[in-house]
């Protein structure tokens, strides 16, 4: 009918181990929750504030933002070190109207690096 106490213990042990191993892999990377400008959104130039909010704490000193312009040129952006622990703040200045891509790379509090890109359009003020 029912398994003995030793078998129940072994089954419980393996179920708990499986849960702990798979649960960690689910939360292993920073996931972008919100961005401004939004993905495929637009912003009024020439100065555009940038905000990326994640589902976990990130290390801003080991994270990177790069702006790719309409002509393919790249510009490293400085990250505000005073932002909330799950947010990256920066400012892109002097942007002309056109299509831009914000490439980001963050180091999550668990040590995993996550990368992504946000295309957006800058319009004239």
TIDRENZA-859609 format. One record per residue: residue number from 1; residue in three letters; x, z, y of N, C-alpha, C in turn. Coordinates in steps of 0.2 Angstrom, whole numbers, m for minus. Layout:
<sites>
NUM  Ala  X  Z  Y  X  Z  Y  X  Z  Y .
...
</sites>
This chain:
<sites>
1  Unk  4  0  m6  0  0  0  4  0  6 .
2  Unk  6  6  9  11  7  14  18  7  12 .
3  Unk  22  4  16  30  5  15  32  12  15 .
4  Unk  37  14  12  40  21  12  43  22  19 .
5  Unk  44  29  20  47  31  27  54  27  28 .
6  Unk  58  26  23  64  23  25  63  16  27 .
7  Unk  59  12  24  57  5  25  54  5  32 .
8  Unk  50  9  34  47  9  40  52  11  46 .
9  Unk  57  15  44  62  17  49  66  10  50 .
10  Unk  68  7  45  72  1  46  68  m4  50 .
11  Unk  62  m5  48  58  m10  52  57  m9  59 .
12  Unk  56  m2  60  56  0  67  62  m1  71 .
13  Unk  68  0  68  74  0  71  76  m8  73 .
14  Unk  74  m12  68  75  m19  69  71  m22  75 .
15  Unk  64  m20  75  60  m22  80  62  m20  87 .
16  Unk  65  m13  87  67  m11  94  73  m15  96 .
17  Unk  78  m16  91  84  m20  93  82  m27  95 .
18  Unk  78  m30  92  76  m37  94  73  m37  101 .
19  Unk  68  m32  102  65  m31  109  70  m30  114 .
20  Unk  75  m26  113  80  m24  118  85  m30  119 .
21  Unk  86  m34  114  91  m40  115  87  m46  118 .
22  Unk  81  m47  117  77  m52  120  75  m50  127 .
23  Unk  73  m44  129  71  m42  135  77  m43  140 .
24  Unk  83  m41  138  89  m42  143  90  m49  145 .
25  Unk  89  m54  140  90  m61  142  85  m64  146 .
26  Unk  79  m61  146  73  m63  151  75  m62  158 .
27  Unk  78  m56  159  79  m54  166  87  m55  168 .
28  Unk  90  m59  165  97  m60  165  99  m64  172 .
29  Unk  95  m68  175  97  m72  180  92  m71  186 .
30  Unk  95  m72  192  91  m71  198  86  m77  199 .
31  Unk  80  m76  200  75  m81  201  73  m81  208 .
32  Unk  73  m87  211  71  m88  218  64  m87  219 .
33  Unk  61  m82  222  54  m80  223  51  m84  229 .
34  Unk  55  m84  235  53  m86  241  59  m89  245 .
35  Unk  57  m95  249  62  m98  253  59  m100  259 .
36  Unk  63  m100  265  61  m103  271  67  m106  274 .
37  Unk  67  m113  275  61  m117  273  60  m117  266 .
38  Unk  53  m119  265  51  m120  258  54  m126  254 .
39  Unk  53  m126  248  55  m132  244  51  m138  246 .
40  Unk  55  m143  248  52  m149  251  48  m148  257 .
41  Unk  49  m143  261  46  m141  267  49  m144  273 .
42  Unk  47  m142  279  50  m144  285  51  m138  290 .
43  Unk  56  m139  294  58  m134  299  59  m138  305 .
44  Unk  58  m134  311  59  m137  318  67  m135  320 .
45  Unk  70  m141  322  77  m140  324  78  m139  331 .
46  Unk  84  m138  334  90  m139  330  93  m133  326 .
47  Unk  90  m127  328  93  m121  325  87  m119  320 .
48  Unk  89  m118  313  85  m116  308  87  m110  305 .
49  Unk  82  m105  305  84  m99  301  83  m100  294 .
50  Unk  87  m97  289  86  m98  282  85  m91  279 .
51  Unk  81  m91  274  79  m85  270  78  m87  263 .
52  Unk  81  m83  258  80  m84  251  79  m77  248 .
53  Unk  74  m76  245  72  m70  242  72  m71  234 .
54  Unk  75  m66  231  75  m66  224  72  m61  220 .
55  Unk  71  m61  214  68  m56  210  72  m50  208 .
56  Unk  78  m50  210  83  m45  208  88  m44  214 .
57  Unk  92  m38  214  97  m37  219  102  m43  218 .
58  Unk  105  m45  224  111  m50  223  116  m47  227 .
59  Unk  122  m50  226  128  m48  229  130  m53  235 .
60  Unk  128  m52  241  129  m57  246  136  m59  247 .
61  Unk  141  m54  246  148  m55  247  151  m60  242 .
62  Unk  148  m61  236  150  m66  231  145  m71  230 .
63  Unk  141  m72  235  136  m78  235  138  m83  240 .
64  Unk  135  m89  239  137  m95  243  131  m99  246 .
65  Unk  131  m101  252  126  m106  254  130  m112  257 .
66  Unk  128  m118  255  131  m124  258  125  m129  260 .
67  Unk  126  m131  266  121  m136  269  123  m143  268 .
68  Unk  119  m147  265  121  m154  264  117  m158  269 .
69  Unk  120  m162  274  117  m166  279  114  m172  276 .
70  Unk  110  m176  281  108  m182  279  113  m188  278 .
71  Unk  119  m187  280  124  m191  279  129  m189  273 .
72  Unk  127  m184  270  131  m182  264  136  m177  266 .
73  Unk  137  m175  272  142  m170  274  140  m163  272 .
74  Unk  145  m159  271  143  m152  269  146  m147  274 .
75  Unk  142  m142  274  144  m136  279  143  m129  275 .
76  Unk  148  m125  275  147  m119  272  144  m114  277 .
77  Unk  139  m111  275  135  m106  280  137  m99  279 .
78  Unk  137  m95  284  139  m88  284  133  m84  282 .
79  Unk  133  m80  277  128  m76  275  128  m69  278 .
80  Unk  122  m67  281  121  m61  284  122  m55  279 .
81  Unk  127  m51  280  128  m45  275  123  m39  276 .
82  Unk  119  m39  281  114  m34  283  107  m35  280 .
83  Unk  106  m40  276  100  m42  273  98  m37  268 .
84  Unk  91  m37  267  89  m33  261  93  m35  254 .
85  Unk  93  m30  250  97  m32  244  95  m37  239 .
86  Unk  89  m40  240  86  m45  236  86  m52  240 .
87  Unk  89  m52  246  88  m57  251  94  m60  254 .
88  Unk  95  m66  255  100  m70  258  97  m72  265 .
89  Unk  100  m71  270  98  m73  277  104  m77  280 .
90  Unk  103  m82  283  108  m86  287  105  m90  292 .
91  Unk  109  m94  296  106  m98  301  110  m105  301 .
92  Unk  107  m110  301  110  m117  302  108  m119  309 .
93  Unk  114  m121  313  113  m122  320  115  m130  321 .
94  Unk  112  m132  326  114  m139  329  112  m145  324 .
95  Unk  106  m144  320  104  m149  315  100  m154  319 .
96  Unk  101  m160  317  98  m166  319  92  m168  315 .
97  Unk  87  m171  317  81  m173  312  84  m177  306 .
98  Unk  81  m175  301  83  m179  294  82  m174  288 .
99  Unk  84  m177  283  83  m174  276  90  m170  275 .
100  Unk  89  m163  273  94  m159  271  93  m156  265 .
101  Unk  98  m153  262  98  m149  255  102  m143  256 .
102  Unk  99  m137  255  102  m131  255  104  m129  248 .
103  Unk  111  m129  246  113  m127  240  115  m120  240 .
104  Unk  112  m116  235  114  m109  235  117  m107  228 .
105  Unk  121  m102  228  124  m99  222  124  m92  223 .
106  Unk  121  m88  219  120  m80  220  123  m77  214 .
107  Unk  126  m71  215  128  m67  209  123  m61  209 .
108  Unk  119  m61  204  114  m55  203  118  m49  201 .
109  Unk  114  m43  202  117  m37  201  119  m36  193 .
110  Unk  117  m40  189  119  m39  182  125  m43  180 .
111  Unk  128  m47  185  134  m51  184  133  m58  183 .
112  Unk  127  m60  182  125  m67  181  125  m71  187 .
113  Unk  128  m77  187  127  m82  193  122  m87  192 .
114  Unk  118  m88  197  112  m93  197  113  m98  203 .
115  Unk  112  m104  202  112  m109  207  106  m113  208 .
116  Unk  105  m116  213  99  m120  215  100  m124  221 .
117  Unk  95  m128  223  95  m132  228  88  m133  231 .
118  Unk  88  m132  238  81  m133  241  82  m139  246 .
119  Unk  78  m144  245  78  m150  249  73  m148  255 .
120  Unk  74  m150  261  69  m149  266  71  m154  272 .
121  Unk  66  m155  276  67  m160  282  67  m156  289 .
122  Unk  71  m158  293  72  m155  300  68  m160  304 .
123  Unk  64  m157  308  60  m161  313  63  m159  320 .
124  Unk  61  m164  325  63  m162  332  59  m157  335 .
125  Unk  62  m153  339  58  m148  343  53  m151  348 .
</sites>
